[in-house]
Amino acid sequence: MEEEKEGKTFGDIVRTIFTFKWLVIGLALFITVAGTLVIYFGLNSMNASYVRSFSVVMPGNGTTYPDNTPFSYRNILSLENMERVKNENEELEYLDLNELVDGAMSIEREENENAGAERDDIVYVVKVKTTFFHSIKDAQTFIDGLSQMPVNYVMELAANKDVYLRNYDNVKLLEDKVDILVNQHKYLIDEIAKIDSTSGNSPSRTNLITKLDTFGKELTALQEKMRREHYVLDSDYTKSVYDNMITNLTNEKKQLEEALKLAYGMFEDADNPSANIQPTESMVQLSKDIAELSAEIEVYNSYYSDIGSRVSIMKEADENFKADLSELHDNLSAIVAECQKTIADYYNLTTFVNYTGKIDYDGRINLLLSVLISLVIGLVVAAIVGYIVGAVSNGKKAAAQTSAPDESSAEEPVNEHLEESENK
C-alpha cells in the first residue's frame, strides 16, 4: 500500500514494459522499417533537390564575353538553353521544361573562397527538385549541359569572324567592296590582339599577324591605285547611284538652307520686345543653330562637288585591277578561316567550366539518419504501447488476486458445516 501511494518507480515501469518484451521489440522493428521507408523514399522525394556547383572561366574579366556582350548567369536557366540541352540528349525527353522554368530550378552566384589560378573566384550554384528526374545521372546531364551555355557562345564567336566579308558579294560599288576589305582587315587585327601572347597557340598568332601586315600593305596599294585611276567596276551602275546621291543631297541642302533662313529670321526678332522669347537665351541658341547649319551646308557642298567630279572622271577598272581585287578577297577569306581556327584553339584553352565536386543533394535525409530517427520513434512508441498493455494486464492480475481471499473465506463456513454433519 505504501508503494502504491508513492507511485511507480522507474524499475516498475521497465518491468511493466518488458512483461511484453516481444511485442515491444516487434513493434519497434516494424516502426523502424516503415519509418525509414517513409523518410528516405517518401519525404526525400518531395523535399530534396539536386545541387551542382561550378565556375565559368573565359577570356576577359568574367562579366562580359570576348565580344563585350554582358554575361548574365541567369540566362543559363533560360527556356531556350533548356530546350537546347533537352534536344541534344534523348534520355531527357520526358522533362517538362515549363515547370522547370516556373521556379523548380534556381541559380545563385556565390564567392569561392578556395579560388584557383583560373579566375574561378565566382561559383554558380544550381538547384532543382529531384522529383523532375528519373535518376541523379539525368539531373547531372541536364545541369552540366546548361552550364556549357557560356562556353558554347564563346566558341560561336570564333566561328563568325567574317563579320564584314560576308557582305562582299552583296555590294556593287567598288569603293564599298574595298571598304569591306578594309574594315574586315582592321577587325581581324583587333581580334588577334585579344589573344594572349603567352598562350599555347602563340606561333599561330604570330603567323597571322605577319599575314595581316602583308595584306594591309597590298590593300593600301590597291586603294591608292583605285583613287589615282578613278576606277569603278560598272560605270553605268555607279553613275546611276551617284545621280541618286546628288538628288538626295540637293533636297537635303535645300531643307538646310530653308532652316538657316528661318534661324536668321528668328535671330533678327530676338531684340524685338514684342517677341515671346527671352533675348539672351534665344540669341545664344540661335547663334549655335546658324553655325551648325552653315557647317552642314558646307559639308554637303563639298560632298556634292566631290561626287560631281567623280562622275565626270571615273572609268571602268581594267582586268588586272579586277584580278588583284579578287585575289585580295580570296587571301582575306583564307586569313579569316585561319584566324577562326587560331581563335577557336585559344578559346578551347581559356574557356571552360570547372565543377566543384560531384552533384549532391540538398534537404535530403541520408539512410543512416533515417534509420536512427525511425528507431528512436519506434522505441518510444513501442515502449508506450508496451507499458499500456503491461499496465492493463498487471491491473487485471492484481484485481484477480484481491478477490481470491474473499472467495476462500466464504467457503470456510460451508466446509465446517459439512464436516459437522458428517461427524453426527
C-alpha positions in Angstrom: 0.0 0.0 0.0 2.9 2.4 0.7 4.5 1.7 -2.7 1.2 2.4 -4.4 0.8 5.7 -2.6 4.4 6.7 -3.5 3.8 5.9 -7.3 5.6 3.8 -9.8 9.4 3.6 -9.8 11.5 3.6 -13.0 12.1 -0.1 -12.3 8.4 -0.8 -12.1 7.9 0.9 -15.5 10.7 -1.1 -17.1 9.4 -4.3 -15.6 5.9 -3.5 -16.9 7.2 -2.8 -20.4 9.3 -5.9 -20.5 6.4 -8.0 -19.5 5.5 -7.9 -23.2 9.1 -7.5 -24.5 8.4 -9.4 -27.7 5.5 -7.2 -28.5 7.7 -4.1 -27.8 10.6 -5.5 -29.9 8.4 -6.4 -32.8 6.5 -3.1 -32.8 9.8 -1.1 -32.6 11.3 -3.1 -35.6 8.1 -2.6 -37.6 8.0 1.2 -36.9 11.8 1.5 -37.6 11.5 -0.2 -41.0 8.3 1.6 -42.0 9.6 5.0 -40.8 12.9 4.5 -42.7 11.0 3.8 -45.9 8.7 6.8 -45.4 11.5 9.2 -44.6 14.1 8.0 -47.1 11.9 7.3 -50.1 8.9 9.5 -49.3 9.9 12.8 -47.6 13.2 12.9 -49.5 11.5 12.6 -52.9 9.2 15.6 -52.0 11.7 17.9 -50.4 15.1 17.1 -51.7 16.9 18.9 -54.5 19.9 18.1 -56.7 22.7 20.7 -56.3 25.5 21.3 -58.7 28.2 24.0 -58.3 30.5 25.3 -61.0 32.6 28.2 -62.1 32.9 29.6 -65.6 36.4 30.6 -66.9 36.7 32.6 -70.1 38.8 35.4 -71.6 38.2 38.8 -70.1 37.0 39.8 -66.7 34.3 37.2 -66.4 31.4 39.8 -66.6 31.5 40.1 -70.4 32.1 37.8 -73.4 35.1 38.4 -75.7 32.8 40.5 -78.0 31.9 42.7 -75.0 28.4 41.3 -74.7 27.4 41.3 -71.0 27.4 37.8 -69.4 24.3 37.2 -67.4 24.5 33.9 -65.4 20.7 33.8 -65.1 20.4 33.1 -68.8 21.9 29.7 -68.0 18.3 28.7 -66.9 16.6 30.3 -69.9 13.9 28.2 -71.7 16.0 28.5 -74.9 19.0 26.9 -73.2 16.9 24.2 -71.6 15.4 23.3 -74.9 18.9 23.0 -76.4 20.0 20.6 -73.8 16.9 18.5 -73.9 17.1 18.2 -77.7 20.7 17.2 -77.5 20.0 14.3 -75.0 17.4 11.7 -75.9 17.3 10.4 -72.3 15.8 13.8 -71.2 12.8 13.8 -73.5 10.4 13.2 -70.5 11.3 16.6 -68.9 8.6 19.2 -68.5 10.5 22.4 -69.2 7.6 24.7 -68.5 7.5 23.5 -64.8 11.3 23.8 -64.5 11.2 27.4 -65.8 8.3 28.3 -63.5 10.5 28.0 -60.4 11.5 24.4 -59.9 15.1 25.4 -60.7 17.3 28.2 -59.3 20.8 29.5 -59.8 22.7 31.6 -57.3 26.0 33.5 -57.6 28.5 32.9 -54.7 32.0 33.9 -53.8 34.5 31.0 -54.0 36.9 31.2 -51.0 39.0 28.4 -52.5 39.5 30.1 -55.9 42.4 28.8 -58.0 44.5 30.4 -60.7 41.8 30.1 -63.4 39.8 33.1 -62.2 37.2 30.8 -60.7 36.5 33.1 -57.8 32.8 33.2 -58.6 30.8 30.0 -58.2 27.3 29.4 -59.6 25.0 27.0 -57.6 22.1 25.3 -59.5 19.3 23.6 -57.5 16.5 21.5 -59.0 13.8 19.3 -57.3 14.6 15.6 -57.5 11.1 14.8 -58.5 11.6 16.1 -62.0 14.2 13.5 -62.9 14.3 9.7 -63.2 17.8 9.5 -61.8 20.7 11.5 -60.5 22.5 10.8 -63.7 19.8 12.5 -65.8 20.0 15.5 -63.4 23.7 15.8 -63.8 23.5 15.5 -67.6 20.9 18.3 -67.7 22.7 20.7 -65.3 26.0 20.1 -66.9 24.5 20.8 -70.4 23.0 24.1 -69.1 26.3 25.2 -67.6 28.0 24.9 -71.0 26.0 27.8 -72.4 28.7 30.4 -71.9 31.3 28.1 -73.5 29.1 27.4 -76.5 28.6 31.2 -77.0 32.3 31.9 -76.9 33.0 29.1 -79.4 30.4 30.5 -81.7 32.2 33.8 -81.7 35.3 32.0 -83.0 33.3 30.6 -85.9 31.9 34.0 -87.0 34.8 36.3 -87.8 33.8 37.2 -91.3 31.6 40.0 -89.9 32.3 42.3 -92.9 33.4 40.0 -95.6 30.1 38.1 -95.7 28.5 41.1 -97.3 31.2 41.5 -100.0 29.1 39.9 -102.8 26.0 41.9 -101.8 27.5 45.3 -102.8 28.3 46.5 -106.4 30.2 49.7 -105.9 34.0 49.3 -106.0 34.5 51.7 -103.1 32.0 49.7 -101.0 33.9 46.4 -101.7 37.2 48.0 -100.8 35.7 49.4 -97.6 34.6 45.9 -96.7 38.1 44.6 -97.1 39.5 47.5 -95.0 37.0 47.0 -92.2 37.4 43.2 -92.2 41.2 43.7 -92.1 41.0 46.1 -89.1 38.6 43.8 -87.3 40.9 40.8 -87.6 43.8 42.8 -86.2 41.7 43.7 -83.2 40.6 40.1 -82.7 44.1 38.7 -82.9 45.3 41.4 -80.4 42.9 39.8 -77.8 44.8 36.6 -77.9 47.3 36.3 -75.0 50.8 36.1 -76.5 51.7 33.6 -73.8 49.0 31.1 -74.8 49.7 27.7 -76.3 48.9 28.9 -79.8 51.4 31.8 -79.8 53.1 30.7 -83.1 49.8 30.7 -84.9 49.1 34.2 -83.6 52.5 35.4 -84.7 52.0 33.9 -88.2 48.6 35.6 -88.5 50.0 39.0 -87.5 52.6 38.7 -90.3 50.0 37.7 -92.9 47.7 40.6 -91.8 50.6 43.0 -92.1 51.4 41.9 -95.6 47.7 42.0 -96.6 47.4 45.5 -95.2 50.2 46.8 -97.4 48.7 45.1 -100.5 45.3 46.6 -99.8 46.7 50.1 -99.3 48.4 49.8 -102.7 45.2 48.8 -104.3 43.3 51.7 -102.7 45.9 54.2 -104.0 45.6 52.8 -107.5 41.8 52.9 -107.4 41.9 56.6 -106.3 44.6 57.5 -108.7 43.0 55.9 -111.7 39.4 56.8 -110.6 38.4 53.2 -111.1 34.8 51.8 -110.8 33.6 48.3 -111.6 30.4 49.2 -113.5 30.3 52.8 -114.8 26.6 52.8 -115.7 25.6 51.4 -112.3 28.0 53.7 -110.5 26.7 56.8 -112.4 23.1 55.9 -111.5 24.0 55.6 -107.8 25.8 58.9 -107.9 22.9 60.6 -109.6 20.6 59.4 -106.8 23.0 60.6 -104.2 23.2 64.1 -105.9 19.4 64.3 -106.0 19.2 63.4 -102.3 21.9 65.8 -101.4 20.3 68.6 -103.3 17.0 68.1 -101.4 18.7 67.9 -98.1 20.8 71.1 -98.9 17.6 72.9 -99.8 16.0 72.0 -96.4 19.1 73.1 -94.6 19.1 76.5 -96.4 15.4 77.0 -95.5 16.1 76.1 -91.9 19.1 78.5 -91.9 16.9 81.3 -93.4 14.3 80.7 -90.6 17.1 80.8 -88.0 18.3 84.1 -89.3 14.8 85.5 -89.2 14.3 84.4 -85.5 17.7 85.8 -84.7 16.6 89.2 -86.0 13.4 89.0 -83.9 15.4 88.3 -80.8 15.9 92.0 -80.0 12.2 92.7 -80.6 10.5 93.5 -77.2 7.2 92.1 -78.6 8.8 88.7 -79.2 7.6 86.0 -76.8 11.2 84.8 -76.1 14.0 85.7 -73.8 16.5 87.7 -75.9 19.6 86.5 -74.1 18.9 82.7 -74.3 17.4 83.0 -77.7 20.3 84.8 -79.2 22.8 82.3 -77.9 20.8 79.2 -79.1 20.0 80.7 -82.5 23.7 81.6 -83.0 24.6 78.0 -82.4 21.9 76.8 -84.8 23.1 79.1 -87.5 26.7 78.0 -87.1 25.8 74.3 -87.2 23.5 74.7 -90.2 26.1 76.7 -92.1 28.8 74.0 -91.4 26.4 71.2 -92.6 25.7 73.1 -95.8 29.5 73.4 -96.5 29.8 69.7 -96.0 27.1 69.0 -98.4 28.5 71.5 -100.9 31.9 69.7 -100.7 30.3 66.2 -101.0 28.1 67.4 -103.9 31.2 68.8 -105.7 33.2 65.6 -105.0 30.5 63.3 -106.4 30.1 65.5 -109.4 33.8 65.4 -110.1 34.0 61.7 -109.6 31.2 61.1 -112.1 32.9 63.2 -114.7 36.3 61.4 -114.5 35.5 57.9 -113.4 36.5 55.0 -115.6 35.9 51.2 -115.5 38.7 49.2 -113.9 40.8 47.0 -116.2 41.1 43.2 -115.9 44.4 43.4 -114.0 42.9 45.5 -111.3 39.8 43.3 -111.0 42.1 40.3 -110.7 44.1 42.0 -108.0 40.9 42.8 -106.2 39.6 39.2 -106.4 42.9 37.9 -105.2 42.9 40.2 -102.2 39.4 39.0 -101.4 40.4 35.3 -101.6 43.5 36.0 -99.5 41.5 37.7 -96.8 39.0 34.8 -96.8 41.8 32.4 -96.2 43.1 34.6 -93.4 39.6 34.7 -91.8 39.5 30.9 -91.8 42.9 30.7 -90.3 42.0 33.3 -87.8 38.9 31.5 -86.8 40.9 28.3 -86.1 43.5 30.1 -84.1 40.9 31.9 -82.0 38.9 28.7 -81.6 42.1 27.0 -80.3 42.7 29.9 -78.0 39.2 29.8 -76.6 39.4 26.0 -76.1 42.4 26.6 -73.9 40.9 29.5 -72.0 37.2 28.8 -71.9 35.7 26.0 -69.8 33.5 25.1 -66.8 35.0 24.0 -63.5 32.7 21.7 -61.5 33.1 21.8 -57.7 32.9 18.2 -56.8 30.1 15.8 -57.7 26.4 16.5 -57.9 25.0 16.5 -54.4 21.7 16.6 -52.5 20.1 19.4 -50.6 17.3 18.9 -48.0 17.8 15.1 -48.1 18.0 12.9 -45.0 20.6 10.1 -45.5 19.8 6.5 -44.9 21.6 6.2 -41.6 19.9 9.3 -40.2 16.6 8.0 -41.5 17.1 4.7 -39.6 18.1 6.4 -36.4 15.1 8.7 -36.4 12.8 5.8 -37.2 14.4 3.7 -34.5 14.0 6.4 -31.8 10.4 6.9 -32.8 9.8 3.1 -32.9 11.4 2.6 -29.4 9.3 5.4 -27.9 6.1 4.3 -29.4 6.7 0.6 -28.7 7.7 1.4 -25.1 4.5 3.4 -24.6 2.3 0.7 -26.1 4.2 -2.0 -24.1 3.7 -0.1 -20.9 0.0 0.5 -21.5 -0.6 -3.2 -22.4 1.5 -4.3 -19.4 -0.2 -2.0 -17.0 -3.6 -3.2 -18.1 -2.5 -6.8 -17.8 -1.0 -6.3 -14.4 -4.1 -4.5 -13.2 -6.3 -7.4 -14.2 -4.0 -9.8 -12.3 -4.0 -7.6 -9.2 -7.8 -7.5 -9.3 -7.9 -11.2 -9.5 -5.6 -11.7 -6.6 -7.6 -9.3 -4.4 -10.9 -11.1 -5.0 -9.3 -14.6 -4.2 -9.3 -14.3 -0.3 -13.0 -13.2 -0.2 -14.0 -16.4 -2.1 -11.9 -18.6 0.2 -13.4 -17.1 3.4 -16.9 -17.5 2.1 -16.3 -21.2 1.5 -15.0 -21.9 5.1 -18.4 -21.8 6.9 -19.8 -24.2 4.3 -16.9 -26.6 4.7 -17.2 -26.5 8.5 -21.0 -27.2 8.3 -20.3 -30.2 6.1 -17.7 -31.6 8.5 -20.2 -31.2 11.4 -22.9 -33.0 9.5 -20.5 -35.9 8.7 -19.5 -36.2 12.4 -23.1 -36.5 13.5 
